[in-house]
Amino acid sequence: MRIRDLRIGFGSGHEAVRGVDLSAERGETVALVGESGCGKSLTALALLGLLPPGASATGSAVLDGTELVGRDERALRRIRGARAGMVFQDPMSSLNPTTPVGAQIAEVLAIHTRMSRSARRRRAVELMESVGIPDAAARARQMPHQLSGGMRQRVMISIALAGRPDLLIADEPTTALDVTVQAQVLALLRERARDTVLLFITHDMGVVAEIADRVAVMYAGRIVETGPVRAVLDAPRHPYTAALLRSVPDPDRPVAGELPTIPGQVPAAGERIEGCPFRPRCARATDRCLTPPDLTPDETGGSVACWHPHELTEAAS
């Protein structure tokens, strides 16, 4: 998958996503990380043509030779559920409350395959078994409200995988789950992502460490740092990434007083900031930061958009 200069704008004239560049290979998990409102979910929705009313996307997103941006609805319907699948944050609001979960999985197969009705039913049960749902044949006849949160999320993963997609998008799929179920869902996604591109959207750096091969950090609609997950987590280059990591509680490191926080506020939607979007909150900001920095490759195999990035020895200390 190759995303180039993806921009998402609204009728008011402001851009919520500003020139995102991102790439991933088959079998690779890329985590898109950032605070709420930074544009990461909009980025994912743009890939499937599911932007909210009033929003439009420009740029390019190519999946195995197929352009995703700017396609008409008929073409997008052939892609959704087949070439690309998505696991949403809240399975209860994503699943149809009046239809048995097995029938909802079978519906995807009805749209994208020529399987008979009986074959679709069998395949739905097989998919539920493959994601660790016990007694899948009986569970397939149940309504969403009869399943636990973890089971519902597994059903959503079954639906997303039914068409054997080239791209699997998971948008905060573990946010509402307890720690044990979260670990199970992450392990499941890791296992099933071996033959696809997994774009994992989260604000949780702990989850990033568990699942990602590479990470892209997003702030105010822009990618500010990318790289191999261990390089970014162990030695962040961008001041925003470093500040995010300092804010994560560490059970092995006692904290005297309050946890570190990032001063200032996230820019409001549509707010125009001259230069680097993190400049008003950054302790390293200088007059040079009034000019927006480009995302520049570095020696870690990643890239950083900052005029004053942390040096590797400094970042690792």
Backbone hydrogen bonds, N-H to C=O, Kabsch-Sander energy under -0.5 kcal/mol:
donor,donor_aa,acceptor,acceptor_aa,energy
2,R,62,V,-2.3
3,I,22,L,-3.7
4,R,60,S,-3.0
6,L,20,V,-2.3
7,R,58,T,-2.3
8,I,17,V,-1.8
9,G,56,S,-2.5
10,F,14,H,-1.9
11,G,54,G,-0.7
13,G,10,F,-2.3
16,A,8,I,-2.6
16,A,14,H,-0.5
17,V,8,I,-1.5
18,R,221,G,-3.4
19,G,6,L,-0.8
19,G,17,V,-0.6
20,V,6,L,-2.4
22,L,3,I,-2.0
24,A,1,M,-2.1
27,G,196,T,-2.0
28,E,25,E,-2.0
30,V,28,E,-0.6
30,V,198,L,-2.7
31,A,29,T,-0.5
31,A,214,R,-2.6
32,L,30,V,-0.5
32,L,200,F,-2.6
33,V,31,A,-0.7
33,V,216,A,-2.8
34,G,202,T,-1.1
38,C,35,E,-1.7
43,T,39,G,-2.0
44,A,40,K,-1.7
45,L,41,S,-2.6
46,A,42,L,-2.2
47,L,43,T,-1.1
47,L,44,A,-0.6
48,L,44,A,-0.7
48,L,45,L,-0.7
49,G,46,A,-0.9
50,L,45,L,-2.8
55,A,52,P,-2.0
56,S,9,G,-2.3
58,T,7,R,-2.4
60,S,4,R,-2.3
62,V,2,R,-2.8
63,L,61,A,-0.5
63,L,66,T,-2.9
64,D,62,V,-0.6
66,T,63,L,-1.9
67,E,65,G,-0.5
68,L,61,A,-3.0
71,R,68,L,-0.9
76,L,72,D,-2.2
77,R,73,E,-2.1
78,R,74,R,-1.0
79,I,75,A,-1.0
80,R,76,L,-3.0
81,G,84,A,-3.1
82,A,79,I,-1.6
83,R,79,I,-1.2
84,A,79,I,-2.2
85,G,167,L,-2.6
87,V,169,I,-3.3
88,F,86,M,-0.6
93,S,90,D,-0.6
94,S,90,D,-1.0
95,L,91,P,-2.4
99,T,96,N,-1.3
101,V,142,Q,-2.6
102,G,140,A,-2.2
103,A,140,A,-0.6
104,Q,100,P,-1.4
105,I,101,V,-1.7
106,A,102,G,-2.4
107,E,103,A,-1.6
108,V,104,Q,-0.9
108,V,105,I,-0.7
109,L,105,I,-1.3
110,A,106,A,-2.2
111,I,107,E,-1.7
112,H,108,V,-2.1
113,T,109,L,-1.8
120,R,116,S,-2.5
121,R,117,R,-2.1
122,R,118,S,-2.1
123,R,119,A,-2.6
124,A,120,R,-2.3
125,V,121,R,-1.8
126,E,122,R,-2.3
127,L,123,R,-2.6
128,M,124,A,-2.1
129,E,125,V,-2.4
130,S,126,E,-2.3
131,V,127,L,-1.0
131,V,128,M,-0.5
132,G,129,E,-1.7
133,I,128,M,-2.2
136,A,133,I,-0.5
138,A,135,D,-0.6
139,R,135,D,-2.4
140,A,136,A,-2.5
141,R,138,A,-1.2
142,Q,139,R,-2.0
146,Q,143,M,-1.8
147,L,144,P,-1.8
152,R,148,S,-2.6
153,Q,149,G,-2.1
154,R,150,G,-1.8
155,V,151,M,-2.1
156,M,152,R,-2.2
157,I,153,Q,-2.0
158,S,154,R,-2.2
159,I,155,V,-2.4
160,A,156,M,-2.4
161,L,157,I,-1.9
162,A,158,S,-1.0
162,A,159,I,-0.6
164,R,161,L,-2.2
166,D,83,R,-2.1
167,L,83,R,-1.9
168,L,197,V,-3.4
169,I,85,G,-2.8
170,A,199,L,-2.7
171,D,87,V,-2.8
171,D,169,I,-0.5
172,E,170,A,-0.9
172,E,201,I,-2.5
175,T,172,E,-1.1
177,L,174,T,-1.5
182,Q,178,D,-2.9
183,A,179,V,-2.1
184,Q,180,T,-1.6
185,V,181,V,-2.6
186,L,182,Q,-2.5
187,A,183,A,-2.2
188,L,184,Q,-2.1
189,L,185,V,-2.6
190,R,186,L,-2.5
191,E,187,A,-2.1
192,R,188,L,-2.5
193,A,189,L,-1.3
194,R,191,E,-1.0
195,D,192,R,-0.6
196,T,193,A,-1.2
197,V,166,D,-2.6
198,L,28,E,-2.3
198,L,196,T,-0.5
199,L,168,L,-2.5
199,L,197,V,-0.6
200,F,30,V,-2.7
200,F,198,L,-0.7
201,I,170,A,-3.2
201,I,199,L,-0.6
202,T,32,L,-2.1
205,M,203,H,-0.7
208,V,204,D,-1.8
209,A,205,M,-2.0
210,E,206,G,-1.0
211,I,207,V,-1.8
212,A,208,V,-2.2
213,D,29,T,-2.8
214,R,29,T,-2.0
215,V,227,G,-2.5
216,A,31,A,-3.1
217,V,225,E,-3.3
218,M,33,V,-3.5
219,Y,222,R,-3.0
221,G,38,C,-1.7
222,R,219,Y,-1.7
224,V,217,V,-2.9
224,V,222,R,-0.6
225,E,217,V,-1.1
226,T,303,S,-2.7
227,G,215,V,-1.5
229,V,213,D,-2.4
232,V,228,P,-2.3
233,L,229,V,-2.6
234,D,230,R,-2.5
235,A,231,A,-1.9
242,A,238,H,-2.4
243,A,239,P,-2.2
244,L,240,Y,-2.5
245,L,241,T,-2.2
246,R,242,A,-1.9
247,S,243,A,-1.2
248,V,245,L,-1.1
253,R,250,D,-2.0
256,A,254,P,-0.5
257,G,255,V,-0.8
271,E,268,A,-2.4
273,I,271,E,-0.6
276,C,289,C,-2.6
279,R,276,C,-1.4
281,R,278,F,-1.7
282,C,278,F,-0.6
282,C,279,R,-1.2
285,A,282,C,-1.0
289,C,286,T,-1.5
290,L,287,D,-1.8
291,T,288,R,-1.8
296,T,294,D,-0.8
296,T,304,V,-2.4
298,D,302,G,-2.2
301,G,298,D,-1.4
303,S,226,T,-1.9
304,V,296,T,-2.1
305,A,224,V,-2.7
306,C,304,V,-0.8
310,H,237,R,-3.1
315,A,311,E,-3.4
316,A,312,L,-1.9
317,S,313,T,-0.6
317,S,314,E,-0.6
